[in-house]
Amino acid sequence: MTVISRDVDQWILIGQDIRVSPTDIDAQGVRLVARGRVLGGPDDGATFDIRHELAIGQTWHLGPHVVVSLVEVRGDSARLGVLAPAHIDVQTKEHLDHQRGTGGGGTGGSGGGERGSHGK
């Protein structure tokens, strides 16, 4: 499982087709938005744009191969765990922007002061 800290409107990229971001964070939980295409299963390739609320410890299945869980809330940040097959990258949007050299408009490629931490 990859655990990433996100503030409101900071995106996690799962593979090339799924994006997840908190839209509201409070001490009890988080409201998330997920957009993209289903990976695997009978609905493989189907597009989705859905919202869901998670309390700490709850999980959300985005198709048969991707699970997002709320690990912890720290102030205005949510620590989200993403479980996906090993061949599917899980990273922050600003990390991908930095890899591509776009940098999101800020110095150092961080995208206007956004932050994310990675851990397995």
SVG drawing of the C-alpha trace seen along z (x, -y; Angstrom):
<svg xmlns="http://www.w3.org/2000/svg" viewBox="-20 -29 34 38">
<polyline fill="none" stroke="black" stroke-width="0.4" points="0.0,0.0 1.2,-3.5 0.3,-6.2 0.2,-9.8 -0.7,-13.0 -3.1,-15.3 -4.8,-18.6 -8.0,-19.7 -7.7,-19.7 -4.4,-17.9 -4.5,-14.9 -3.2,-11.4 -2.6,-9.7 -3.2,-6.0 -1.9,-4.6 -2.6,-6.7 -6.4,-6.7 -7.4,-7.4 -7.3,-10.6 -8.4,-11.0 -8.5,-14.1 -10.0,-15.3 -12.7,-17.9 -13.3,-18.3 -11.4,-17.3 -12.4,-17.4 -11.5,-15.5 -14.0,-12.7 -13.2,-12.0 -12.8,-13.1 -14.9,-13.6 -13.1,-12.4 -13.7,-12.8 -12.4,-10.1 -12.3,-10.4 -11.0,-8.1 -11.5,-4.7 -12.1,-1.4 -9.0,0.9 -10.0,4.5 -13.1,6.5 -16.3,6.6 -16.4,2.7 -12.8,2.3 -12.4,-1.0 -15.7,-2.5 -15.4,-6.1 -16.4,-7.4 -16.6,-10.7 -17.8,-9.8 -17.7,-11.2 -17.5,-9.3 -17.1,-10.1 -14.7,-8.0 -14.2,-7.9 -10.8,-7.0 -10.1,-3.3 -12.8,-3.0 -12.0,-1.8 -13.4,-2.7 -13.1,-0.3 -12.5,-1.9 -13.1,1.2 -11.8,4.6 -8.1,3.7 -7.8,0.3 -8.7,-0.4 -8.4,-3.8 -8.5,-4.1 -8.4,-6.9 -5.4,-6.2 -5.4,-9.4 -6.4,-13.0 -3.7,-15.5 -5.2,-19.0 -6.0,-20.0 -4.4,-17.0 -5.6,-13.5 -3.3,-10.5 -4.7,-8.2 -3.6,-4.7 -3.8,-3.3 -3.7,0.4 -3.1,1.2 -1.4,3.9 2.4,3.6 2.6,2.6 0.3,-0.5 2.2,-3.6 0.7,-5.6 2.0,-9.2 1.1,-12.8 0.2,-15.1 3.1,-17.4 5.6,-14.5 4.4,-13.6 4.6,-17.3 8.2,-17.4 9.0,-14.2 7.6,-15.7 9.4,-19.0 6.2,-21.0 6.6,-21.9 3.1,-23.1 4.2,-26.8 6.2,-26.9 9.9,-26.8 11.4,-23.4 8.5,-21.6 6.3,-21.5 3.3,-23.3 2.6,-26.3 3.6,-25.0 1.6,-21.8 3.2,-19.0 2.9,-15.2 4.8,-12.4 5.2,-8.9 5.7,-5.8 5.1,-2.1"/>
</svg>
